[in-house]
Amino acid sequence: MAHQPPKAVQEAAQRAERWIEDGKAGKGFTDVGRRRAAQLAKGEEVSDDVVKKMQAYFARHTVDKDAEGFTQGGDGFPSPGRVAWDAWGGDAGERWVRGIDLD
C-alpha cells in the first residue's frame, strides 16, 4: 500500500533539504537521509516498507530532541540531528507514521 505524506511532512523535508544545501547536515549524514528528504519533500507516496523504516528511525532518534541545537532559538540550531529529524519528516512525520497500522 502507498501512503501520501501530509503537507507538514513535506515542509519539514523541504526545510531539511535547504539545511543540507547550507552544509548543516554534518559528516555523519547518510545517503538514505538525503533520499528520504528528497522523496518526502516532493510529496512522493511511500511504501509500507518505508513507513516501517520511518517508524524505526523515530523510535531510535527521539532522544536527539534533547540535544543542543535541536530547538529553534537554541545554541547550534539546527544541529545535524535536527537536520536528519526533519529529513525524515520531523515531528509531523513522527505523528503521521505512528498513526499508520501496518499489521
CNS distance restraints for C-alpha pairs under 8 A (distance, minus, plus):
assign (resid   1 and name CA) (resid  47 and name CA) 5.97 0.50 0.50
assign (resid   1 and name CA) (resid  48 and name CA) 6.06 0.50 0.50
assign (resid   2 and name CA) (resid  45 and name CA) 5.64 0.50 0.50
assign (resid   2 and name CA) (resid  46 and name CA) 5.40 0.50 0.50
assign (resid   2 and name CA) (resid  47 and name CA) 4.78 0.50 0.50
assign (resid   2 and name CA) (resid  48 and name CA) 6.68 0.50 0.50
assign (resid   3 and name CA) (resid  45 and name CA) 5.14 0.50 0.50
assign (resid   3 and name CA) (resid  46 and name CA) 5.16 0.50 0.50
assign (resid   3 and name CA) (resid  47 and name CA) 6.31 0.50 0.50
assign (resid   3 and name CA) (resid  48 and name CA) 7.55 0.50 0.50
assign (resid   4 and name CA) (resid  43 and name CA) 6.86 0.50 0.50
assign (resid   4 and name CA) (resid  44 and name CA) 6.74 0.50 0.50
assign (resid   4 and name CA) (resid  45 and name CA) 4.55 0.50 0.50
assign (resid   4 and name CA) (resid  46 and name CA) 6.60 0.50 0.50
assign (resid   5 and name CA) (resid   9 and name CA) 5.99 0.50 0.50
assign (resid   5 and name CA) (resid  10 and name CA) 6.60 0.50 0.50
assign (resid   5 and name CA) (resid  40 and name CA) 6.61 0.50 0.50
assign (resid   5 and name CA) (resid  43 and name CA) 5.79 0.50 0.50
assign (resid   5 and name CA) (resid  44 and name CA) 7.16 0.50 0.50
assign (resid   5 and name CA) (resid  45 and name CA) 6.49 0.50 0.50
assign (resid   5 and name CA) (resid  46 and name CA) 7.57 0.50 0.50
assign (resid   5 and name CA) (resid  93 and name CA) 7.91 0.50 0.50
assign (resid   5 and name CA) (resid  96 and name CA) 7.89 0.50 0.50
assign (resid   6 and name CA) (resid  10 and name CA) 6.54 0.50 0.50
assign (resid   6 and name CA) (resid  43 and name CA) 7.69 0.50 0.50
assign (resid   6 and name CA) (resid  96 and name CA) 7.77 0.50 0.50
assign (resid   7 and name CA) (resid  11 and name CA) 6.17 0.50 0.50
assign (resid   7 and name CA) (resid  43 and name CA) 7.67 0.50 0.50
assign (resid   8 and name CA) (resid  12 and name CA) 6.27 0.50 0.50
assign (resid   8 and name CA) (resid  89 and name CA) 7.85 0.50 0.50
assign (resid   8 and name CA) (resid  92 and name CA) 5.91 0.50 0.50
assign (resid   8 and name CA) (resid  93 and name CA) 7.82 0.50 0.50
assign (resid   9 and name CA) (resid  13 and name CA) 6.34 0.50 0.50
assign (resid   9 and name CA) (resid  40 and name CA) 6.85 0.50 0.50
assign (resid   9 and name CA) (resid  41 and name CA) 7.57 0.50 0.50
assign (resid   9 and name CA) (resid  89 and name CA) 4.53 0.50 0.50
assign (resid   9 and name CA) (resid  90 and name CA) 6.66 0.50 0.50
assign (resid   9 and name CA) (resid  92 and name CA) 5.36 0.50 0.50
assign (resid   9 and name CA) (resid  93 and name CA) 5.20 0.50 0.50
assign (resid  10 and name CA) (resid  14 and name CA) 6.12 0.50 0.50
assign (resid  10 and name CA) (resid  40 and name CA) 5.27 0.50 0.50
assign (resid  10 and name CA) (resid  41 and name CA) 4.37 0.50 0.50
assign (resid  10 and name CA) (resid  42 and name CA) 6.75 0.50 0.50
assign (resid  10 and name CA) (resid  43 and name CA) 5.83 0.50 0.50
assign (resid  10 and name CA) (resid  89 and name CA) 6.71 0.50 0.50
assign (resid  11 and name CA) (resid  15 and name CA) 6.18 0.50 0.50
assign (resid  11 and name CA) (resid  41 and name CA) 6.52 0.50 0.50
assign (resid  11 and name CA) (resid  89 and name CA) 7.89 0.50 0.50
assign (resid  12 and name CA) (resid  16 and name CA) 6.27 0.50 0.50
assign (resid  12 and name CA) (resid  41 and name CA) 7.57 0.50 0.50
assign (resid  12 and name CA) (resid  86 and name CA) 5.01 0.50 0.50
assign (resid  12 and name CA) (resid  87 and name CA) 6.81 0.50 0.50
assign (resid  12 and name CA) (resid  89 and name CA) 5.31 0.50 0.50
assign (resid  12 and name CA) (resid  90 and name CA) 5.65 0.50 0.50
assign (resid  12 and name CA) (resid  92 and name CA) 7.76 0.50 0.50
assign (resid  13 and name CA) (resid  17 and name CA) 6.20 0.50 0.50
assign (resid  13 and name CA) (resid  37 and name CA) 4.86 0.50 0.50
assign (resid  13 and name CA) (resid  38 and name CA) 7.14 0.50 0.50
assign (resid  13 and name CA) (resid  40 and name CA) 5.92 0.50 0.50
assign (resid  13 and name CA) (resid  41 and name CA) 4.81 0.50 0.50
assign (resid  13 and name CA) (resid  86 and name CA) 5.37 0.50 0.50
assign (resid  13 and name CA) (resid  87 and name CA) 4.61 0.50 0.50
assign (resid  13 and name CA) (resid  88 and name CA) 6.58 0.50 0.50
assign (resid  13 and name CA) (resid  89 and name CA) 5.34 0.50 0.50
assign (resid  13 and name CA) (resid  90 and name CA) 7.39 0.50 0.50
assign (resid  14 and name CA) (resid  18 and name CA) 6.47 0.50 0.50
assign (resid  14 and name CA) (resid  37 and name CA) 7.07 0.50 0.50
assign (resid  14 and name CA) (resid  38 and name CA) 7.71 0.50 0.50
assign (resid  14 and name CA) (resid  40 and name CA) 7.97 0.50 0.50
assign (resid  14 and name CA) (resid  41 and name CA) 4.88 0.50 0.50
assign (resid  14 and name CA) (resid  87 and name CA) 7.77 0.50 0.50
assign (resid  15 and name CA) (resid  19 and name CA) 6.37 0.50 0.50
assign (resid  15 and name CA) (resid  86 and name CA) 7.11 0.50 0.50
assign (resid  15 and name CA) (resid  87 and name CA) 7.94 0.50 0.50
assign (resid  16 and name CA) (resid  20 and name CA) 6.03 0.50 0.50
assign (resid  16 and name CA) (resid  37 and name CA) 6.81 0.50 0.50
assign (resid  16 and name CA) (resid  83 and name CA) 5.27 0.50 0.50
assign (resid  16 and name CA) (resid  84 and name CA) 7.16 0.50 0.50
assign (resid  16 and name CA) (resid  86 and name CA) 5.38 0.50 0.50
assign (resid  16 and name CA) (resid  87 and name CA) 5.08 0.50 0.50
assign (resid  17 and name CA) (resid  21 and name CA) 6.21 0.50 0.50
assign (resid  17 and name CA) (resid  34 and name CA) 7.76 0.50 0.50
assign (resid  17 and name CA) (resid  37 and name CA) 6.44 0.50 0.50
assign (resid  17 and name CA) (resid  38 and name CA) 7.24 0.50 0.50
assign (resid  17 and name CA) (resid  41 and name CA) 7.93 0.50 0.50
assign (resid  17 and name CA) (resid  87 and name CA) 7.10 0.50 0.50
assign (resid  18 and name CA) (resid  22 and name CA) 6.23 0.50 0.50
assign (resid  19 and name CA) (resid  23 and name CA) 6.37 0.50 0.50
assign (resid  19 and name CA) (resid  24 and name CA) 5.31 0.50 0.50
assign (resid  19 and name CA) (resid  25 and name CA) 6.69 0.50 0.50
assign (resid  19 and name CA) (resid  78 and name CA) 7.94 0.50 0.50
assign (resid  19 and name CA) (resid  83 and name CA) 6.61 0.50 0.50
assign (resid  20 and name CA) (resid  24 and name CA) 5.52 0.50 0.50
assign (resid  20 and name CA) (resid  25 and name CA) 5.13 0.50 0.50
assign (resid  20 and name CA) (resid  83 and name CA) 7.28 0.50 0.50
assign (resid  24 and name CA) (resid  78 and name CA) 6.98 0.50 0.50
assign (resid  24 and name CA) (resid  79 and name CA) 7.04 0.50 0.50
assign (resid  24 and name CA) (resid  80 and name CA) 6.12 0.50 0.50
assign (resid  24 and name CA) (resid  83 and name CA) 7.08 0.50 0.50
assign (resid  25 and name CA) (resid  29 and name CA) 5.82 0.50 0.50
assign (resid  25 and name CA) (resid  79 and name CA) 7.46 0.50 0.50
assign (resid  25 and name CA) (resid  80 and name CA) 4.59 0.50 0.50
assign (resid  25 and name CA) (resid  81 and name CA) 7.75 0.50 0.50
assign (resid  25 and name CA) (resid  83 and name CA) 5.70 0.50 0.50
assign (resid  25 and name CA) (resid  84 and name CA) 7.01 0.50 0.50
assign (resid  26 and name CA) (resid  80 and name CA) 5.28 0.50 0.50
assign (resid  29 and name CA) (resid  33 and name CA) 6.72 0.50 0.50
assign (resid  29 and name CA) (resid  34 and name CA) 7.86 0.50 0.50
assign (resid  29 and name CA) (resid  80 and name CA) 7.51 0.50 0.50
assign (resid  29 and name CA) (resid  84 and name CA) 7.18 0.50 0.50
assign (resid  30 and name CA) (resid  34 and name CA) 6.51 0.50 0.50
assign (resid  31 and name CA) (resid  35 and name CA) 6.13 0.50 0.50
assign (resid  32 and name CA) (resid  36 and name CA) 6.06 0.50 0.50
assign (resid  33 and name CA) (resid  37 and name CA) 6.11 0.50 0.50
assign (resid  33 and name CA) (resid  84 and name CA) 6.55 0.50 0.50
assign (resid  33 and name CA) (resid  87 and name CA) 6.14 0.50 0.50
assign (resid  33 and name CA) (resid  88 and name CA) 6.95 0.50 0.50
assign (resid  34 and name CA) (resid  38 and name CA) 6.26 0.50 0.50
assign (resid  34 and name CA) (resid  87 and name CA) 7.07 0.50 0.50
assign (resid  35 and name CA) (resid  39 and name CA) 6.06 0.50 0.50
assign (resid  36 and name CA) (resid  40 and name CA) 6.05 0.50 0.50
assign (resid  36 and name CA) (resid  87 and name CA) 6.38 0.50 0.50
assign (resid  36 and name CA) (resid  88 and name CA) 6.09 0.50 0.50
assign (resid  37 and name CA) (resid  41 and name CA) 5.77 0.50 0.50
assign (resid  37 and name CA) (resid  86 and name CA) 7.72 0.50 0.50
assign (resid  37 and name CA) (resid  87 and name CA) 4.30 0.50 0.50
assign (resid  37 and name CA) (resid  88 and name CA) 6.05 0.50 0.50
assign (resid  37 and name CA) (resid  89 and name CA) 7.42 0.50 0.50
assign (resid  38 and name CA) (resid  42 and name CA) 6.24 0.50 0.50
assign (resid  39 and name CA) (resid  43 and name CA) 6.51 0.50 0.50
assign (resid  39 and name CA) (resid  44 and name CA) 5.51 0.50 0.50
assign (resid  40 and name CA) (resid  44 and name CA) 5.93 0.50 0.50
assign (resid  40 and name CA) (resid  45 and name CA) 7.93 0.50 0.50
assign (resid  40 and name CA) (resid  87 and name CA) 7.90 0.50 0.50
assign (resid  40 and name CA) (resid  88 and name CA) 7.56 0.50 0.50
assign (resid  40 and name CA) (resid  89 and name CA) 6.95 0.50 0.50
assign (resid  46 and name CA) (resid  50 and name CA) 5.89 0.50 0.50
assign (resid  46 and name CA) (resid  51 and name CA) 6.85 0.50 0.50
assign (resid  47 and name CA) (resid  51 and name CA) 6.35 0.50 0.50
assign (resid  48 and name CA) (resid  52 and name CA) 6.24 0.50 0.50
assign (resid  48 and name CA) (resid 102 and name CA) 7.02 0.50 0.50
assign (resid  49 and name CA) (resid  53 and name CA) 6.36 0.50 0.50
assign (resid  50 and name CA) (resid  54 and name CA) 6.11 0.50 0.50
assign (resid  51 and name CA) (resid  55 and name CA) 6.11 0.50 0.50
assign (resid  51 and name CA) (resid  97 and name CA) 6.13 0.50 0.50
assign (resid  51 and name CA) (resid 100 and name CA) 7.93 0.50 0.50
assign (resid  52 and name CA) (resid  56 and name CA) 6.20 0.50 0.50
assign (resid  53 and name CA) (resid  57 and name CA) 6.04 0.50 0.50
assign (resid  54 and name CA) (resid  58 and name CA) 6.19 0.50 0.50
assign (resid  54 and name CA) (resid  88 and name CA) 6.80 0.50 0.50
assign (resid  54 and name CA) (resid  94 and name CA) 7.70 0.50 0.50
assign (resid  54 and name CA) (resid  97 and name CA) 6.93 0.50 0.50
assign (resid  55 and name CA) (resid  59 and name CA) 6.21 0.50 0.50
assign (resid  55 and name CA) (resid  94 and name CA) 7.17 0.50 0.50
assign (resid  55 and name CA) (resid  97 and name CA) 6.05 0.50 0.50
assign (resid  55 and name CA) (resid  98 and name CA) 6.65 0.50 0.50
assign (resid  56 and name CA) (resid  60 and name CA) 6.19 0.50 0.50
assign (resid  57 and name CA) (resid  61 and name CA) 6.04 0.50 0.50
assign (resid  58 and name CA) (resid  62 and name CA) 5.73 0.50 0.50
assign (resid  58 and name CA) (resid  85 and name CA) 7.87 0.50 0.50
assign (resid  58 and name CA) (resid  94 and name CA) 6.17 0.50 0.50
assign (resid  61 and name CA) (resid  65 and name CA) 7.67 0.50 0.50
assign (resid  61 and name CA) (resid  85 and name CA) 7.76 0.50 0.50
assign (resid  63 and name CA) (resid  67 and name CA) 7.57 0.50 0.50
assign (resid  64 and name CA) (resid  70 and name CA) 7.42 0.50 0.50
assign (resid  64 and name CA) (resid  81 and name CA) 6.14 0.50 0.50
assign (resid  64 and name CA) (resid  82 and name CA) 7.59 0.50 0.50
assign (resid  65 and name CA) (resid  70 and name CA) 5.80 0.50 0.50
assign (resid  65 and name CA) (resid  71 and name CA) 7.63 0.50 0.50
assign (resid  65 and name CA) (resid  81 and name CA) 7.95 0.50 0.50
assign (resid  65 and name CA) (resid  82 and name CA) 7.53 0.50 0.50
assign (resid  66 and name CA) (resid  70 and name CA) 7.13 0.50 0.50
assign (resid  68 and name CA) (resid  74 and name CA) 7.05 0.50 0.50
assign (resid  68 and name CA) (resid  75 and name CA) 6.53 0.50 0.50
assign (resid  68 and name CA) (resid  76 and name CA) 6.68 0.50 0.50
assign (resid  68 and name CA) (resid  77 and name CA) 7.69 0.50 0.50
assign (resid  68 and name CA) (resid  79 and name CA) 7.16 0.50 0.50
assign (resid  69 and name CA) (resid  74 and name CA) 5.45 0.50 0.50
assign (resid  69 and name CA) (resid  75 and name CA) 5.27 0.50 0.50
assign (resid  69 and name CA) (resid  76 and name CA) 4.30 0.50 0.50
assign (resid  69 and name CA) (resid  77 and name CA) 3.97 0.50 0.50
assign (resid  69 and name CA) (resid  78 and name CA) 5.32 0.50 0.50
assign (resid  69 and name CA) (resid  79 and name CA) 4.62 0.50 0.50
assign (resid  69 and name CA) (resid  82 and name CA) 7.36 0.50 0.50
assign (resid  70 and name CA) (resid  74 and name CA) 7.22 0.50 0.50
assign (resid  70 and name CA) (resid  76 and name CA) 7.86 0.50 0.50
assign (resid  70 and name CA) (resid  77 and name CA) 5.90 0.50 0.50
assign (resid  70 and name CA) (resid  78 and name CA) 5.86 0.50 0.50
assign (resid  70 and name CA) (resid  79 and name CA) 5.58 0.50 0.50
assign (resid  70 and name CA) (resid  81 and name CA) 6.85 0.50 0.50
assign (resid  70 and name CA) (resid  82 and name CA) 5.04 0.50 0.50
assign (resid  71 and name CA) (resid  77 and name CA) 6.50 0.50 0.50
assign (resid  71 and name CA) (resid  78 and name CA) 7.38 0.50 0.50
assign (resid  71 and name CA) (resid  82 and name CA) 7.90 0.50 0.50
assign (resid  72 and name CA) (resid  77 and name CA) 5.93 0.50 0.50
assign (resid  72 and name CA) (resid  78 and name CA) 7.09 0.50 0.50
assign (resid  73 and name CA) (resid  77 and name CA) 6.69 0.50 0.50
assign (resid  77 and name CA) (resid  82 and name CA) 7.86 0.50 0.50
assign (resid  78 and name CA) (resid  82 and name CA) 5.69 0.50 0.50
assign (resid  78 and name CA) (resid  83 and name CA) 6.37 0.50 0.50
assign (resid  79 and name CA) (resid  83 and name CA) 6.36 0.50 0.50
assign (resid  80 and name CA) (resid  84 and name CA) 6.21 0.50 0.50
assign (resid  81 and name CA) (resid  85 and name CA) 6.07 0.50 0.50
assign (resid  82 and name CA) (resid  86 and name CA) 6.20 0.50 0.50
assign (resid  83 and name CA) (resid  87 and name CA) 6.13 0.50 0.50
assign (resid  84 and name CA) (resid  88 and name CA) 6.47 0.50 0.50
assign (resid  85 and name CA) (resid  89 and name CA) 6.68 0.50 0.50
assign (resid  85 and name CA) (resid  90 and name CA) 5.06 0.50 0.50
assign (resid  85 and name CA) (resid  91 and name CA) 7.87 0.50 0.50
assign (resid  86 and name CA) (resid  90 and name CA) 3.93 0.50 0.50
assign (resid  86 and name CA) (resid  91 and name CA) 7.59 0.50 0.50
assign (resid  88 and name CA) (resid  93 and name CA) 6.64 0.50 0.50
assign (resid  89 and name CA) (resid  93 and name CA) 4.11 0.50 0.50
assign (resid  89 and name CA) (resid  94 and name CA) 7.00 0.50 0.50
assign (resid  90 and name CA) (resid  94 and name CA) 6.36 0.50 0.50
assign (resid  91 and name CA) (resid  95 and name CA) 6.30 0.50 0.50
assign (resid  92 and name CA) (resid  96 and name CA) 6.03 0.50 0.50
assign (resid  93 and name CA) (resid  97 and name CA) 6.15 0.50 0.50
assign (resid  94 and name CA) (resid  98 and name CA) 6.05 0.50 0.50
assign (resid  95 and name CA) (resid  99 and name CA) 6.44 0.50 0.50
assign (resid  96 and name CA) (resid 100 and name CA) 6.92 0.50 0.50
